[in-house]
Amino acid sequence: MTIVGIDDTDSRTLGMCTTYLGAELAGLLRDAGAPVERTLLVRLNPAVEHKTRGNAAVAVHCDIEPATAHEIVDEVLDRAATGDDQTSPGAVVADCSPDGAPEPVAQFAVDAIQTHHELADARTLIEEVGYRSATRAGGRGRIGALAAVGAWTAFDEWTYECISYRERGRWGSERAVDHGSVFAAAEAGYPTVWDTVDRVEETAVCVPRTPCPILHGIRGDDPDAVRSVAEQIESEAVADRHLFVTNQGTDAHLQPGTIETVHEGHSYRLTATVATEPETREGGHVFLDLEDGGEQLQAAAFEPTKRFRDRVRGLRVGDQITACGEVSDGTLKLEKFALRERVDTERVTPDCPDCGRSMKSVGANAGYRCRDCATSAPGKVEQPVERTLELGWYEVPPVARRHIAKPLVRGGFDALIHPER
């Protein structure tokens, strides 16, 4: 078997897309007589500095001589968007089975999704394991391409995406997609097919707004289900459809951490206590501080997360939560959280049992007294707090969800879930 990885061919301005070239690559390999087992779409660390639009790399698992695969992928790189100075395409050809990548290559894939690499790391490892590579414009894409080669060995959890592509002459123009059919298809496919639409925001999440070749991308847990939903959508002509196996919706980017151990540009799952009341600041962003073992970390739900901010506003000082998200500029950008332990009472000044008026303090640690009735109390008393936020997991809505973030509806979480649709 041979694995062909490719990355960094996207352009925010020229419209090219790594998934499109990956699908083209798979077609060319088939035309050359190679049985293609699968096309893998791997989302890399969404927090790295040098990232393409969706930070996706593609690997094609096929049965062909590596030398022939190298010739074909080198031809495909000629079609990449090298006119964009932010694009640096690269490809890697590996002579190994998809689940037989060497341990250093598998670990390279894990690190590319959870931490980061320099180009020199990829170049060195490619030489050490004897893989072929091809580059354009510096070839930074070799990082993602090598990660895509090792991903199948490194990870066990995979989902599916059926991507429909536009006719080339329509690239860059407004997409003609019937939104009613998108919402109907999304309803029919849910929950096996997820993040197709955002019902509250009335947005077709599956339809991009960039000049790329994609018409729509349907994600879910079953290959037949995502194909079915894609076929139900009424739209302009579809030039091609391709099924990808992907790490989207898996939370593969999250790593366990503590407030003391977090690093910039990495994404974590950590447990802490709410240390400050949520504060809504200019722009509608909501901030609060988390505390654990004497260490504090600012966390935030930014305006694009929409109604998720109301869930964050529902937290109170003393609540214990598990928070998930990327650390950037010293702030944990919340993607989801679980309310583990909830503060349901607060200590308040007691009321007089005779007249009902609030008692007054008679001095530090001296208790409280009613000035009218002369009744007293030794200190503050517990009073129930009305809480609207239940225990369990909360998430950003589909319109704000990262490709790699796991929707709650997929299940496998360790508490009650409150999914967004």
N, C-alpha and C positions, 0 to 999 in steps of 0.2 A: 504493500500500500504506500501511497504518497500523500502528503498533506501540503497544500499550497496556501500560504497565508498572505494577506494583502491589507495595507492600511494607509491612512493619511492621503486619501485621494479626494476628500470632500473639498468643496469651495462654497463659502457663504455668499459669494458674489457671482460665480460663474455657473453654479448649479449642478456640478458633478457630485456624485454620491458613491461612497464605498460599497454600499449594498448593491447598487446598480452594476458596478464593475465586477463585484463578486458573482452576481448572477450571470453576467456576460462570460466571466471566466469559466464558470461551471458549464455553460453551454458550449464554449470552445473546446473544453476538455472532452465533453461527450462527442462532439463532432470529430475529435481526433481518435475516437474509439475507446475512450476511458469510461468504464462504469463509475458513476458518481454516487457514493453512498449517502452523503449529506452535505449541505452547506451550512456552516456554523457562523452565526452572527454573535460576536463577543463584545459586550459593552465594557470598556475599560474604566479606570478610576475617573469619575466625573469631576474630580476636584483638581486635576493636574493643570499646570499652566499651558503646556503645549497640547491642546486637545482640539479635535475637529468638532463639527457641530454636535453630533451625537456621541462622539468619541467611540466609534464602533470600528472593530477590525473584523475581517472575514477570513474563514479558512474553508477550503474545499477538500473533502476527504474522497480520494479517488484511487483508481488502480491504473497507473500509467508510469512509464519510465521517468525518473526525476529529470533527466536531461530534456526530454520532450516537454514536460511540465514547465521547466524553466524557460524554454523558448516561447511557450504560449503566454505565460504570465508577463514576460518581458514585453511582448507585443501589446498586452492589455495596458501596461503602464503608460504606453504612448498615448492612450486615450484619457489618461488622468488629467486633472485640472492643473497642470504645471504652470499655467499662466497666472495663477494666484500665488503671490509670494508667501502666503501663509500655508501653502500646501507643499508637502515634502514626501512624495510617495515612496513606498518600499514594499518589497515582497520577499518571502522566504519559502524555499522548497525543501521539505524534509522527507527523507527516505525512511519512513517508519509508519507503523499502524497508528490509528487515532488514539488508542488507549495504551500505546507503548512508547510515548515520548520519554526521553531520559528524565530522571528526577530533577536535574537542574533546570530543564526547560519547563517542566510542570510548575516548579516553584517560581520561575520567572513569570509565568502566567498569573499565579496568585498575587505576586507582588505588583504586577502591572494593573491589577484590578483594585488592590487594597492600598498600595503605597505608590511608588513611582520608580522609573528607571531613567538613566541617561542613555544616549545613543551608544556611547562607548560600551555600556554593559551588553547591549544587544550584539554589537559587532564582535566582541570578544567571545561570547557564548556561541554565536553562529560558527565562528572559526573552530572552537573547541569541539563541537559536536559534528562538524563536517557538513553542514547544510549549505545549499546554494542560496544566493540572494540576488536581487535586482533592485536598482534604485533610480530615482530621478530627483533632481533638485535637492540633493543632500541626503535623501533616503531616511529621514527620521521615522518614516512609516515602518521601518524594520522592527522597531520596538513593539508596535501593536501586532505586526505580522507574526513575530516570533511568539508573542503571548497567545495569539489565536492558534498557533501550532500546538502549544502545550495545554490548552484549556480543557480539551476533552479528557485528558488524563488527570488533570488537577481537580475537576469539579464533577459532582454527581447530579446536581439539580438543573434541569433544562426545561424550557418552555418552547413555544412555537410562534412564529409570525409569518403571515402570508402577505407579501408586499405586491401591490399592483402598480405597474409603471405606465407612465404616459407616453403617448406618441411623441417622438423627438421634436416635431414641429411645434408642439404646444408647451414645451419646457419654458418656464419663466412667465407664462400667462396665467390668468386666474383659472382655477380649477372649476370644472363644471361637475359638481357632485350634488345629487338630490339629498338634502339633509333629512328629509322625512324618511327616506329609505334607510339611511344610516342609523337613525334612532330605532326604527322598527327592527332592523337586523341585529342591532346591539341588544335590544330587549329579548329577542328570540335566542340569542347565543349566551346570554348571561346566566350563571356566573362562570361557565366554562371558558367563555370569551370575555375578556375584561379590558377596561381602559379604552374602549372604543369611543365613548362619548362621555361628557360631563352633563348629567341631566339638570342639575341646578343652574349651572352657567349656560346651559343650552348650546354647548360647543361640541363639534365633532372633533374629538381629540385625535382621531386616527388620520385626519386630513392635514398634511403639513401646510405651512404658510410661507415656505421658502421657495426659491426657484429650482429646487432639485427635481429629479425625474419621477419621484414617487407621487402616485395619485392618492393612495391610502395604504395604511399598514394595519393589519388586524392581528391582535395578540391574544394568546390563550393557552390552555393546557392540553389541547387536543388538536392534532393536525387537520383532521377532517372538519372539525368545528370551525377553525379559523378560515379554511377554504370556503366553507358554506356561507359564512357571514360575508366574506369578500364578494362572493358571487351574487348575493342578494342586493348589493348596493347598486343603485342606478346612477350612471355617470357618463362622462365622455368615454370615448373608446379606450379600452385597455390594450396597450401594446404587448404586455407580457406580465405573467404572474410567477412569483418564485416563493417557495416555502423554505424558511430558515429555521434551524434549530438554534435556540438562543438562550443566553443567561438573563434575559430581560425578566423583570418581575421576580427576582430571586434573592435580593439583598446580598448578593455576593460581595459587594463593596464594603459592607459593614464588618468591623472587627471588634472584639470585646476590648473595653478600655475602662480607665478611671479618669477622673478629672485631672489627677496628678500626672498621668502618663500620655495625655493626648498630644498630637502633633498637628501642625498646620498642613492642610492639603490631604488629610486622611479622614475617613468616615468611621464613626463608632456607634456601638451600642453600649450605653453606660447607665448605671443606676445612681441616683442622687436625690437629695432633698431640695424642695423649692425653698430658696432663701429670701426672696423678695417678692412682693406683690407684682403681678404682670403690669407693665406700663406700656400704653399705646403712645408712640412718638410720631413725629412729623412723617407724613407719607403713609400712615396707617400700619407701620411695622410694630410688632408687639415684642417687648424685651422682658426678660426676667433673669435672675441669677440662680444657679444651682450650686449646691454645696455638698461636699463629701470629705470627711476626714480633715476638716479645717481648710480645704482648698475650695476655691470658688471658680465658676466658669459662667460667662454670660451665654444665654441661649436666646434664640429669636425665631419668631414666625413672621416672615416678611409678607408684604402686601400681596404678592402673586399667589400666596397660599390660600387666599380668600377666606372661606368660612372656617378653615382650620384655626384661624386666629381666635375665633370665639371659644374653641376648645381650650386653647392656651390661656385665654383670659379667665376661664373657669377654674384655673388652678389657684391654690392658696398656699401661703407660707406654712411649711410643715408637711405638705404632701410629699410622699415618696413616689418617684416616677422612674421608669426606664426610658431614656431619651435616645433617639437615633438621628444621626445626621452628620454632615460634613463640618469640620472645624476650619473656619476661614476668618482671617483677621481677628483671631482670638475669640470668635463667637461660634457656638454650635448652631448651625442652621437646621432647624428641626424639620424632619421628614415625617416622623411619626413618634408617638410616645404611648407608654402604658401607665395609667394611674394605678399604682400598686397599693398604697395605703393612703387613706383620705382623712383629712382633719375634719371631724364632724362636730366639734365643740370649740368654744372659745372662752377664755377667762374674762369676766366682766365685773364691773362694780356692782355689788348686790343692791337690790331694792329692799326698802323697809317692808317687813311682813305685815305691818299694821296699816300704814297709809299708802304704800306702793311707790313712794317717792324714792329717787336714787339717793343712797347714802353718801356721805362725804368722808374722805380720808381724815383720820385724826393724827396722822404722822407716819413716818417711815416705819414699816413693820409693826404698826400699832393697831391696824384694823380699820373698820369703818363704823360710823355712827349716824343715826338719823337725828337731825337737829331738832325736829319737832316732837318725835316720840321717845327719844333717848334709847331706842333699841340699838344693838350693836351686832357686828359680824366680824369674825377674826381675819377675813381676807376676801379676795375676789372669789367668785363662784363660777362653775362651769355652766355654759349655756349652749344649747344646740344651735348649730349653724345650718341654714338651709343651703343644700348643695344641689346643683343641677347636673354636675358632671359625675357620671357613674364610674365605677372601677372598670378597667379594661383598656384595650388598645384603641387609639385614635390616629388618623392619618390625614395627610394633605389630600385634596380632591384630585380626581383624574387630570384635570386641566393643569395641575401644578406638579404632577408626579414625574420623577426622573425615570428614564427607561429601565434602569436596573433595580429600582426600588420595588419591593414586594407588596402588592395590594393585599389588604387584609382579607379580602374575599377568597384568596387562594388557600387560606387556612394554614394550620401548622403553628399557630401562635399559642403562647402559654397562658392566655387569659381570655376573657370575653372580648369579642371584637365588635367594633362599631364602624362597619365599612362605609366608605363614601362612593357614591355612584354618579 
